Amino acid sequence: MKIKLTAISFFICIALGVSSAYAELKISEAWKIAFVRGKDIWIADGDGTNQKRIIRNGRSPC
């Protein structure tokens, strides 16, 4: 009986871990990030894909 209970607990933990990792993945897909590379300003998806330059040779207004 103890082995069955341990096995069931193990599979429940794995299922919860997989679903929480999937939820984190979905959250990061919704985010956009902005960053500077050289003098250009870029945006990308939360996971770093789909990078797109939005400003070339950006400079400070001051």
Secondary structure, 3 states (H helix, E strand, C coil): CHHHHHHHHHHHHHHHHHHHHHHHHHHHHHCEEEEEECCEEEEEECCCCCCEEEECCCCCCC
